[in-house]
Amino acid sequence: MSDFKFNVLLYSDGSQQAFSAAVYAANLLKNMPNMHLTIVQVQEGEDGSAGTEYRWIDTWPVSPTAEWMKRVIETDTNVKELYTDILTTTNGIFTERVRNVSHHVIHCNPSITDTVDALLEYAEENHFKLIIMGTRGLTTLKGLIFGCLAHNVLNRSPIPVLLIKKLPQDFIDGYCSA
């Protein structure tokens, strides 16, 4: 039983929601010795095939929104320090468990449907046991109107999906102090 690997896919798009999902995944990784985490990024590509490896630590956050960066950079010192603590802790866990963390880029068309298809195909082919994603927490109606990648993955995936909303402050405090 010691050879069993619990393969987890973390979808990362550089958003604030993906950051919360990464923090949660890092917390699981820290507490589960048999967990193997693959951080997946989807990029636009013509052939729709699986792509190359990348170094998460060099690209995190992958493509932060201007709003997110404004909140991090132009806010009070306490928020900047908290963000730095969270990022440092998360990177530390990923670095500490580097043999249990891999990174992959999937290339596909940029539509929600194609992204969901590519992500689920990759997850099934590589025998993942869990998919972790961040979500903005849109209601079902808003998700239908505006389209929501996380809810599409949740509804179509044969693999369990863990959706992470913004992490509560007590979780962050405990995470950073551990």
N, C-alpha and C positions, 0 to 999 in steps of 0.2 A: 504494500500500500504506500510505502514511502516514495515510490517512483511516480505516483499519480501527480499530474500537473493540472491545476485548475486554470485553464486558459481564459483570459479576460481580454476583451477588446475595448479600448477607450477611444471614442471618436473625438477628435480635436479639430476645431476650426478657428481657434484663437479668440473666440468670443469670451465674454465674462462668464457665460453659462458653462462653456467648456472648461474654463479655469476651475469653477466650483466642482465639476465632475472629476477633473484631474486631482484636486485636493482630496476628494472622497476616495478615489481609486488609490492614491498614495497611502492613505490611511489604511485601506484594506490590505494593500501590498505589505505594509509594515507589520500587520498583524496576522498574515497568512503565509507561512513559510513555503507552501506548495503552490502559491499563485504565480502565474507567468502573465505579465501584462504586455499587450501589444498596443502601442499608441498609433492610431491610423489617422491620416490626413487625406482628404480628397481634393485633387486638383483637376482643373479642366484638361482634358486630353481627347484626342481624336479617335484613338483606337479602343478606348474603354477597357483596356487591359490593366492588370496589376502592374504597378510601377516599381520604383526604386526605394531603397532605404533612405532615411534621413535622420539627422540627429535632433531630437526633440529639444534638447537644451539650447541648441543654437538658434532655434526658430520660435521659441515660446516667448510671449504669445505669438502665434503664427501671423495673424493679421488683426491686431486689436482695433476696435472701432475708435474713432476720434472722441466719442462721448466717454468711452471707458478710460482712455488715456487722460482725458481732461480731468475726470474724477480722481485718478491716481496722482497725476502730476500737479494739478492746480488746487488741491485740497489741503487741509491742514496737515501738519507734520505727523500727527498721530495716525492718520489714515495711510500716509506714505510709509510709515514705519511698520504698520500692520501688514500692508501689502507686501513689503519687503520681507517680513518675517514669514508670511505664508509662502511666498515664492521660494525663499531660501530653504524652508522646511521641506517643501514638495520636491525641489531639485535635489536636496540632500538624500531623501528617501529613494528617489529614482537612481541616483548615483551609487548609493550604498548597495542597492539591489540590482546593479547594472546587468548582471547575468540573467536576471529574470525580467528584464524590460527590453523590448525591441520596438522598432519604429518602422512604419511602412507608409508609402504614399500610393494611393489608388487613383488612377486616371480615368475620368469619365466626362460625359457632357455635364454642364453645370445645372441642369434642371433638378428639382427635388426628386422626381421619379427615377431618373437615371442614377442619382447619388444613392438613393435608397437601394435600388437594384444592385449597384456595385458594392455597396457596403455589406448587404446581406449575402451576396454571392461569396465575397471574400470571407465573411464570418463562417459560413457553412463549409466552404472548402478547407478551412484551416481548423475546423472542429472547436470553435470557441464555445464555452459553457455559459458565458454572460457577456452582454454588451452594456457598457456604461456610456451615457450621454448626458449633456446638460440640456436643460429646457427652460424656456422663458415662462412656462406655466400658462400658456394661452388656453382659454376655454375651448371646448370642442367646436363651438360655432366659429370663433375667431380662427382656430386652426384650419377649419374647412375653407374659410374665406381667404385667408392669407397664405395658407400652406404652412405646414410645420414638419420639418424633417424628423424631429424626434418622435412625434406622434405617428407619422407614417411608418417609421421603423418599428415602433411599439406594436402597431396594428398588423404589420405584415411579417414580423420576425417569428420563425419557429424556435428561436433561441430566447431565453429570458432577457428582458431589457430592464435596466435600472436607470430611471430618469432622475437626474439631480437638479433641483431648483437651487436658488441662492442659499448658501449654507447659513444656518443660524449662528449668531455671535458666540453662543456658548460652545458650539462645536469648534469654531475657529480658535477660541481662547484655549480650549483643551488641546487641540491639535498643535498649536504653536508652543505650548508649555511642556508638552510631552517630550 
